[in-house]
């Protein structure tokens, strides 16, 4: 399917959507069916394409919000885009926001300005990638949610400075649910005997899935530790932040001769023991059990 501008004085403008993509788009955004394919949809789609460049990216943006198609360009999107540009946010990052969280550009400009001012006051450099990401995160929660997470982290041993420093390092950790934050801190502090400050210095740790990533990789780490093949705390932090392919290459395939059962252990197919932490944070060989 394609739509074409009906304005005789304008250059022909086509927006192509394949049948399969059209079906996918309608399934995720049925609101598009009740809008006419002349005004205001065509001008809006043309404006959107000028920002995100491709029709594929238009579809991505429309799938993110069912209400984007009805957004007021003149009263919402253009003022918000101009506001972001006033703070040195490049069009490439504005395009990223449209495709990942279009609601940022659909709110009242005064609301967005308040969010931007808050981000700036937290020490982020205007226009940087982290600045844009912080805007993304702070737009996704209200003040009550933000304050509740601050209080939760304080109750888990973080100082307010550590919380804000961690936000500057990795804003995304504040999008993690309270339940997942508690579970992560329980694992790192109670199971591994790490100090809360270790986690606050590496907030990305809280964004990882315990079941899918943290526990399986910790299993590998402890096996290799028990054989004096790798180092301690810092090594595990590095391991947890690797892509799957890099992790397997550096820590499983590499040691398959020394530890032939390592891959099965990583996949949770073996029952064996752990190295457990003591109160001083040192590691010792413990009774074999699953976490």
C-alpha positions as CSV (number, residue, x, y, z in Angstrom):
1,X,0.0,0.0,0.0
2,X,1.2,3.5,-0.7
3,X,-0.3,6.9,0.0
4,X,0.3,10.1,-2.0
5,X,-0.1,13.7,-1.1
6,X,-3.1,15.2,-2.9
7,X,-1.8,18.8,-2.8
8,X,-1.4,19.7,-6.5
9,X,1.3,22.3,-5.7
10,X,3.4,19.9,-3.7
11,X,5.8,17.4,-5.0
12,X,4.4,13.8,-5.1
13,X,5.2,12.1,-1.8
14,X,4.8,8.4,-1.3
15,X,4.8,6.4,1.9
16,X,5.2,2.7,1.1
17,X,3.9,0.0,3.4
18,X,4.0,-3.6,2.4
19,X,0.9,-5.7,3.0
20,X,2.7,-7.7,5.7
21,X,3.9,-4.5,7.4
22,X,0.5,-2.9,7.0
23,X,-1.2,-5.8,8.7
24,X,1.4,-5.7,11.5
25,X,1.0,-2.0,11.9
26,X,-2.8,-2.2,12.1
27,X,-2.6,-5.0,14.6
28,X,-0.5,-2.9,16.9
29,X,-2.1,0.4,16.2
30,X,-5.8,-0.1,15.0
31,X,-6.4,3.7,15.7
32,X,-4.9,4.3,12.2
33,X,-8.0,2.8,10.6
34,X,-10.3,5.6,11.8
35,X,-8.1,8.3,10.4
36,X,-8.5,9.5,6.8
37,X,-5.7,9.1,4.3
38,X,-5.6,12.7,3.4
39,X,-5.5,15.5,6.0
40,X,-4.0,15.3,8.7
41,X,-2.3,11.9,8.2
42,X,-0.3,12.6,5.1
43,X,1.3,15.8,6.3
44,X,2.0,14.1,9.6
45,X,3.7,11.1,8.0
46,X,5.7,13.3,5.7
47,X,6.9,15.3,8.7
48,X,7.7,12.2,10.6
49,X,9.7,10.8,7.7
50,X,11.7,14.0,7.5
51,X,12.9,13.1,11.1
52,X,13.3,9.4,11.0
53,X,14.3,9.1,7.3
54,X,12.7,5.8,6.3
55,X,9.3,4.3,6.1
56,X,10.5,1.4,8.2
57,X,11.4,3.8,11.0
58,X,8.0,5.5,10.6
59,X,6.4,2.1,11.3
60,X,8.6,1.6,14.3
61,X,7.5,4.9,15.8
62,X,3.8,4.3,15.1
63,X,4.0,0.9,16.8
64,X,5.5,2.5,19.9
65,X,2.4,4.6,20.5
66,X,-1.1,4.3,19.2
67,X,-1.7,8.0,19.8
68,X,1.3,9.3,17.8
69,X,-0.8,9.3,14.6
70,X,-3.0,12.0,16.2
71,X,-0.3,14.1,17.6
72,X,-0.5,17.9,17.0
73,X,2.6,18.8,14.9
74,X,2.4,22.5,15.5
75,X,1.5,22.6,19.2
76,X,3.4,19.5,20.4
77,X,6.1,18.0,18.2
78,X,7.7,21.1,16.6
79,X,7.9,23.1,19.9
80,X,9.4,20.0,21.7
81,X,11.9,19.3,18.9
82,X,12.9,23.0,19.0
83,X,13.3,22.8,22.8
84,X,15.6,19.7,22.6
85,X,17.7,21.4,19.9
86,X,18.0,24.4,22.2
87,X,19.8,22.1,24.6
88,X,22.1,20.8,21.8
89,X,20.3,17.5,21.2
90,X,21.1,16.5,17.6
91,X,18.4,15.4,15.2
92,X,19.9,11.9,15.2
93,X,19.0,11.5,18.9
94,X,15.6,13.2,18.5
95,X,14.9,10.5,15.8
96,X,16.0,7.9,18.3
97,X,13.5,9.3,20.9
98,X,10.7,9.3,18.3
99,X,11.3,5.6,17.5
100,X,11.7,4.4,21.1
101,X,9.6,6.8,23.3
102,X,7.5,9.1,21.1
103,X,5.5,10.2,24.1
104,X,8.4,12.5,25.0
105,X,7.5,14.6,22.0
106,X,3.8,14.4,22.6
107,X,3.7,16.1,26.0
108,X,3.2,19.7,26.7
109,X,6.4,21.7,26.0
110,X,6.4,23.1,29.6
111,X,6.4,19.5,31.0
112,X,9.4,18.6,28.8
113,X,11.2,21.7,29.7
114,X,10.9,20.8,33.4
115,X,12.2,17.3,32.7
116,X,15.2,18.7,30.8
117,X,16.0,21.2,33.5
118,X,15.9,18.4,36.1
119,X,18.3,16.3,34.0
120,X,20.6,19.3,33.5
121,X,20.7,19.9,37.2
122,X,21.8,16.4,37.8
123,X,25.0,17.1,36.0
124,X,24.4,15.7,32.5
125,X,26.2,17.4,29.6
126,X,23.6,18.9,27.3
127,X,23.3,17.2,24.0
128,X,25.2,14.1,25.0
129,X,23.9,10.5,24.6
130,X,23.5,10.2,28.3
131,X,21.6,13.5,28.5
132,X,19.1,12.1,25.9
133,X,18.9,8.8,27.7
134,X,18.3,10.5,31.1
135,X,15.4,12.5,29.5
136,X,14.0,9.2,28.2
137,X,14.1,7.6,31.6
138,X,12.8,10.6,33.6
139,X,9.9,10.9,31.1
140,X,8.9,7.3,31.8
141,X,8.1,7.8,35.4
142,X,6.4,10.3,37.7
143,X,7.8,11.9,40.8
144,X,6.2,9.4,43.1
145,X,7.8,6.5,41.3
146,X,11.2,8.3,41.2
147,X,11.0,9.1,45.0
148,X,9.9,5.5,45.8
149,X,13.0,4.1,44.1
150,X,15.3,6.5,45.8
151,X,13.9,5.4,49.2
152,X,14.2,1.8,48.2
153,X,17.8,2.1,47.2
154,X,18.6,4.0,50.5
155,X,17.0,1.2,52.4
156,X,19.3,-1.2,50.6
157,X,22.4,0.6,51.7
158,X,22.9,3.2,49.0
159,X,23.6,6.8,49.9
160,X,21.8,9.6,48.0
161,X,25.1,10.5,46.3
162,X,25.7,6.9,45.2
163,X,22.2,6.8,43.7
164,X,22.6,10.0,41.7
165,X,26.2,9.1,40.6
166,X,24.9,5.7,39.4
167,X,22.1,7.5,37.5
168,X,24.8,9.6,35.7
169,X,26.7,6.4,34.8
170,X,23.7,4.4,33.6
171,X,20.2,6.1,33.7
172,X,18.5,2.9,32.6
173,X,19.0,1.3,36.0
174,X,16.2,3.5,37.4
175,X,13.7,1.9,35.0
176,X,14.2,-1.5,36.7
177,X,11.2,-2.6,38.8
178,X,11.4,-2.4,42.6
179,X,11.0,-6.2,42.7
180,X,14.0,-6.7,40.4
181,X,16.1,-4.2,42.3
182,X,15.5,-6.0,45.6
183,X,16.2,-9.4,44.0
184,X,19.4,-8.1,42.5
185,X,20.7,-6.5,45.7
186,X,19.8,-9.7,47.6
187,X,21.9,-11.7,45.2
188,X,25.0,-9.5,45.1
189,X,25.0,-8.5,48.7
190,X,23.7,-11.6,50.5
191,X,24.9,-14.3,48.2
192,X,28.1,-12.8,46.9
193,X,28.9,-10.7,50.0
194,X,29.5,-7.6,48.0
195,X,29.2,-4.2,49.6
196,X,26.2,-2.1,48.3
197,X,28.7,0.4,47.0
198,X,30.1,-2.2,44.5
199,X,26.7,-2.4,42.9
200,X,26.1,1.3,42.9
201,X,29.4,1.8,41.2
202,X,28.2,-0.6,38.4
203,X,24.5,0.0,38.2
204,X,24.1,-1.9,35.0
205,X,24.3,-5.0,37.1
206,X,20.7,-4.4,38.2
207,X,19.4,-4.3,34.7
208,X,20.5,-7.9,34.0
209,X,18.2,-10.9,34.4
210,X,19.2,-13.0,37.4
211,X,17.8,-16.2,35.8
212,X,19.0,-15.7,32.3
213,X,22.4,-14.1,32.8
214,X,23.6,-13.3,36.3
215,X,23.2,-16.8,37.9
216,X,24.5,-18.8,34.9
217,X,27.5,-16.6,34.5
218,X,28.2,-16.5,38.2
219,X,28.2,-20.3,38.0
220,X,31.0,-20.2,35.4
221,X,32.9,-17.6,37.3
222,X,32.9,-19.7,40.5
223,X,34.0,-22.9,38.7
224,X,36.9,-21.1,37.1
225,X,37.7,-19.3,40.3
226,X,37.9,-22.7,42.1
227,X,40.5,-23.8,39.6
228,X,42.5,-20.5,39.8
229,X,41.9,-19.8,36.2
230,X,40.4,-16.3,36.6
231,X,40.3,-13.4,39.1
232,X,37.7,-12.3,41.7
233,X,35.1,-9.6,41.9
234,X,36.1,-7.3,39.1
235,X,36.3,-10.3,36.7
236,X,32.7,-11.2,37.4
237,X,31.5,-7.7,36.8
238,X,33.3,-7.7,33.4
239,X,31.8,-11.1,32.6
240,X,28.3,-10.0,33.3
241,X,28.5,-7.1,30.9
242,X,29.7,-9.0,27.9
243,X,27.6,-10.0,25.0
244,X,26.6,-13.7,24.9
245,X,29.0,-14.5,22.1
246,X,31.9,-12.8,23.7
247,X,31.2,-14.4,27.1
248,X,31.1,-17.9,25.6
249,X,34.3,-17.3,23.6
250,X,36.3,-15.8,26.5
251,X,35.0,-17.9,29.4
252,X,33.5,-21.2,28.2
253,X,35.0,-22.3,24.9
254,X,38.5,-21.1,26.0
255,X,38.5,-23.4,29.1
256,X,36.6,-26.4,27.6
257,X,39.8,-28.6,27.9
258,X,40.5,-27.7,31.5
259,X,36.8,-27.9,32.5
260,X,34.9,-30.1,30.0
261,X,31.6,-29.8,31.9
262,X,31.6,-26.0,31.9
263,X,29.1,-25.5,29.2
264,X,26.6,-27.9,30.8
265,X,27.1,-26.1,34.1
266,X,26.4,-22.8,32.4
267,X,23.2,-24.2,31.0
268,X,22.1,-25.4,34.4
269,X,22.3,-29.0,33.5
270,X,24.6,-30.1,36.4
271,X,24.2,-30.1,40.2
272,X,27.4,-29.0,41.8
273,X,28.6,-26.6,44.4
274,X,29.5,-23.0,44.7
275,X,32.3,-20.9,46.0
276,X,30.6,-18.9,48.7
277,X,31.5,-15.6,50.3
278,X,32.3,-15.1,54.0
279,X,31.7,-12.0,56.1
280,X,35.1,-10.6,55.0
281,X,34.1,-10.9,51.4
282,X,36.7,-13.6,50.7
283,X,35.8,-16.7,48.8
284,X,36.0,-20.2,50.0
285,X,34.9,-23.6,48.6
286,X,31.5,-24.3,50.0
287,X,29.0,-27.1,50.0
288,X,27.7,-27.8,46.5
289,X,24.2,-26.4,46.1
290,X,22.2,-24.3,43.6
291,X,21.5,-20.6,44.4
